[in-house]
């Protein structure tokens, strides 16, 4: 950013501190995700709830619906991405062969690729 842009941003943040607080919360959530710090999620949700920022508060409170799954996703090291990729590939092949052949051709096509 140029010096002029920095000064303008500082002026805006002096008048309205919400964007700065929102950026801080988003940054903290990124650190939770990158550092696999799922145990810190309740503290992050409490901090966001206390800030009363409409968009982030709604997001944080919706995380409570699947709290165990979100915590596991932020903590555990494994991923089902490769399985999801294989399933997507099979579905694509199935769509391409729809109405053209039966299960045997689908099976051979999947096994050959």
C-alpha positions as CSV (number, residue, x, y, z in Angstrom):
1,X,0.0,0.0,0.0
2,X,1.1,3.5,-0.6
3,X,1.6,6.0,2.2
4,X,-1.6,7.7,1.1
5,X,-3.6,4.5,1.2
6,X,-2.2,3.6,4.6
7,X,-3.2,7.0,6.0
8,X,-6.7,6.6,4.5
9,X,-7.1,3.1,6.0
10,X,-5.9,4.4,9.4
11,X,-8.5,7.2,9.2
12,X,-11.3,4.8,8.4
13,X,-10.3,2.4,11.2
14,X,-10.2,5.3,13.7
15,X,-13.8,6.1,12.8
16,X,-15.0,2.5,12.5
17,X,-13.0,-0.2,14.3
18,X,-15.2,-3.1,13.2
19,X,-13.2,-4.0,10.0
20,X,-10.0,-4.2,12.0
21,X,-11.7,-6.5,14.6
22,X,-13.2,-8.6,11.8
23,X,-9.8,-9.0,10.1
24,X,-8.2,-10.0,13.5
25,X,-10.8,-12.7,14.0
26,X,-10.4,-14.0,10.5
27,X,-6.7,-14.1,10.9
28,X,-7.0,-16.0,14.2
29,X,-9.3,-18.5,12.6
30,X,-6.7,-19.0,9.9
31,X,-4.1,-19.7,12.5
32,X,-6.4,-22.2,14.2
33,X,-6.8,-24.0,10.8
34,X,-3.2,-23.9,9.7
35,X,-1.8,-24.8,13.1
36,X,-4.4,-27.6,13.8
37,X,-5.4,-25.9,17.0
38,X,-8.9,-27.2,17.3
39,X,-8.8,-27.1,21.1
40,X,-8.7,-23.3,20.8
41,X,-12.0,-23.2,18.9
42,X,-14.3,-22.5,21.9
43,X,-12.2,-19.5,22.9
44,X,-12.3,-18.2,19.4
45,X,-16.1,-18.6,19.2
46,X,-16.5,-16.8,22.6
47,X,-14.3,-13.9,21.4
48,X,-16.2,-13.5,18.1
49,X,-19.6,-13.7,20.0
50,X,-18.4,-11.0,22.4
51,X,-17.4,-8.7,19.4
52,X,-21.0,-8.8,18.1
53,X,-19.9,-8.5,14.4
54,X,-23.0,-9.7,12.5
55,X,-21.4,-11.9,9.8
56,X,-18.8,-13.4,12.0
57,X,-21.0,-14.0,15.0
58,X,-23.4,-16.0,12.8
59,X,-20.6,-18.0,11.3
60,X,-19.1,-18.8,14.7
61,X,-22.5,-19.8,16.2
62,X,-23.2,-22.0,13.3
63,X,-19.9,-23.8,14.0
64,X,-21.5,-24.9,17.3
65,X,-24.0,-27.0,15.4
66,X,-21.3,-29.4,14.3
67,X,-18.8,-28.6,17.0
68,X,-17.3,-32.1,17.3
69,X,-16.8,-32.4,13.5
70,X,-15.4,-28.9,13.2
71,X,-13.0,-29.5,16.1
72,X,-11.9,-32.8,14.5
73,X,-11.4,-31.0,11.2
74,X,-9.2,-28.4,12.8
75,X,-7.2,-30.9,14.9
76,X,-6.8,-34.2,13.0
77,X,-4.1,-34.7,10.4
78,X,-6.0,-36.9,7.9
79,X,-8.2,-36.0,5.0
80,X,-10.7,-37.7,2.8
81,X,-9.8,-35.6,-0.2
82,X,-8.3,-38.5,-2.3
83,X,-11.4,-40.6,-1.7
84,X,-13.7,-37.7,-2.7
85,X,-11.6,-37.3,-5.9
86,X,-12.0,-40.9,-6.8
87,X,-15.8,-40.8,-6.1
88,X,-16.1,-37.7,-8.3
89,X,-14.1,-39.4,-11.1
90,X,-16.4,-42.5,-11.0
91,X,-19.5,-40.3,-11.0
92,X,-18.2,-38.4,-14.1
93,X,-17.6,-41.7,-15.9
94,X,-21.1,-43.0,-14.9
95,X,-22.7,-39.8,-16.3
96,X,-20.8,-40.1,-19.5
97,X,-22.0,-43.7,-20.0
98,X,-25.6,-43.1,-18.9
99,X,-28.0,-45.0,-21.2
100,X,-25.2,-46.4,-23.4
101,X,-24.2,-49.6,-21.6
102,X,-24.6,-51.6,-18.4
103,X,-22.6,-52.2,-15.3
104,X,-20.0,-54.4,-17.0
105,X,-18.8,-51.6,-19.3
106,X,-18.8,-49.1,-16.4
107,X,-16.7,-51.5,-14.3
108,X,-14.2,-52.1,-17.2
109,X,-14.0,-48.3,-17.9
110,X,-13.3,-47.5,-14.2
111,X,-10.7,-50.3,-13.8
112,X,-8.8,-49.3,-17.0
113,X,-8.4,-45.7,-16.0
